[in-house]
Amino acid sequence: MDPLKKVFGQNIAAFSAAATRLSAEPVGLGDAGFEFKVFPKVPLRLILHAADEEFPAEATILFDRSIGRMLSPEDLAWMAGMLVYRLIAFSREIGS
């Protein structure tokens, strides 16, 4: 989650633009929250709370409770990481 917070913690608009480019659906959580369909039956939510004068940025990953029957914890970590790095790549393309 550190790369997500570092890149988007003070730029919610860039996070939203990158998530939209990946066809994510807004979920109305945090300052920006999106649900991604990583695989057909594997939804993943990324919730971002922007940094402000008092608090640093915070990010949360939420998985469907059934995911543990489909993927190992290592696979989940890898999948979430790849999604975050894809969002970062899209934000750099958009910003260019």
C-alpha positions as a printed NumPy array, in Angstrom:
array([[  0.   ,   0.   ,   0.   ],
       [  2.953,   2.323,   0.431],
       [  3.362,   2.942,  -3.336],
       [ -0.367,   3.714,  -3.62 ],
       [ -0.207,   6.191,  -0.734],
       [  3.03 ,   7.771,  -1.969],
       [  1.834,   8.337,  -5.533],
       [ -1.841,   9.145,  -4.959],
       [ -2.022,  10.262,  -1.322],
       [ -2.043,  13.903,  -2.344],
       [ -3.555,  13.443,  -5.801],
       [ -6.984,  11.83 ,  -5.57 ],
       [ -7.851,  13.064,  -9.069],
       [ -4.98 ,  11.061, -10.588],
       [ -6.075,   7.945,  -8.668],
       [ -9.65 ,   8.379,  -9.896],
       [ -8.532,   8.924, -13.495],
       [ -6.295,   5.844, -13.471],
       [ -9.016,   3.702, -11.837],
       [-11.565,   4.874, -14.392],
       [ -9.171,   3.935, -17.174],
       [ -9.172,   0.384, -15.773],
       [-12.998,   0.371, -15.802],
       [-13.225,   0.341, -12.005],
       [-16.543,   1.161, -10.358],
       [-16.685,   3.864,  -7.663],
       [-17.745,   2.487,  -4.265],
       [-18.246,   5.657,  -2.214],
       [-15.687,   4.845,   0.481],
       [-12.816,   7.042,   1.651],
       [-11.846,  10.092,  -0.366],
       [-11.788,   7.766,  -3.368],
       [-12.717,   4.112,  -3.478],
       [-13.018,   1.784,  -6.448],
       [-13.881,  -1.835,  -7.096],
       [-11.798,  -3.609,  -9.706],
       [-12.771,  -6.87 , -11.386],
       [ -9.297,  -8.364, -11.471],
       [-10.672, -11.737, -12.583],
       [-14.315, -12.544, -13.391],
       [-15.187, -13.638,  -9.836],
       [-12.46 , -11.773,  -7.969],
       [-13.459,  -8.238,  -7.005],
       [-10.888,  -6.123,  -5.211],
       [-11.509,  -2.715,  -3.656],
       [ -8.918,  -0.017,  -3.162],
       [ -9.883,   2.76 ,  -0.744],
       [ -7.732,   5.88 ,  -0.444],
       [ -7.877,   8.567,   2.225],
       [ -5.933,  11.644,   1.125],
       [ -3.206,  13.208,   3.228],
       [ -3.978,  16.504,   4.924],
       [ -2.334,  18.854,   7.428],
       [ -3.033,  16.498,  10.334],
       [ -2.843,  12.975,   8.942],
       [ -0.795,  11.11 ,   6.331],
       [ -2.497,   9.323,   3.452],
       [ -4.041,   5.931,   4.216],
       [ -4.989,   3.128,   1.871],
       [ -6.961,  -0.069,   2.322],
       [ -7.417,  -3.185,   0.191],
       [-10.662,  -5.097,   0.592],
       [-11.179,  -8.567,  -0.835],
       [-14.408, -10.538,  -1.096],
       [-14.584, -13.03 ,   1.768],
       [-14.713, -15.972,  -0.642],
       [-11.347, -15.086,  -2.166],
       [ -9.454, -17.272,   0.312],
       [-10.981, -20.348,  -1.289],
       [ -9.647, -19.341,  -4.7  ],
       [ -6.225, -17.8  ,  -4.139],
       [ -3.414, -18.101,  -1.632],
       [ -2.327, -15.112,   0.481],
       [  0.81 , -14.796,  -1.662],
       [ -1.295, -14.691,  -4.83 ],
       [ -3.532, -12.02 ,  -3.296],
       [ -0.549,  -9.863,  -2.365],
       [  0.909, -10.248,  -5.856],
       [ -2.43 ,  -9.436,  -7.504],
       [ -2.949,  -6.306,  -5.396],
       [  0.606,  -5.157,  -6.065],
       [  0.248,  -5.595,  -9.812],
       [ -2.986,  -3.598,  -9.752],
       [ -1.373,  -0.75 ,  -7.812],
       [  1.615,  -0.626, -10.155],
       [ -0.707,  -0.627, -13.175],
       [ -2.58 ,   2.355, -11.688],
       [  0.714,   4.159, -11.155],
       [  1.756,   3.483, -14.766],
       [ -1.569,   4.835, -16.042],
       [ -1.232,   7.962, -13.914],
       [  2.192,   8.634, -15.44 ],
       [  0.77 ,   8.229, -18.963],
       [ -2.104,  10.576, -18.153],
       [  0.238,  13.125, -16.577],
       [  2.606,  13.124, -19.555]])
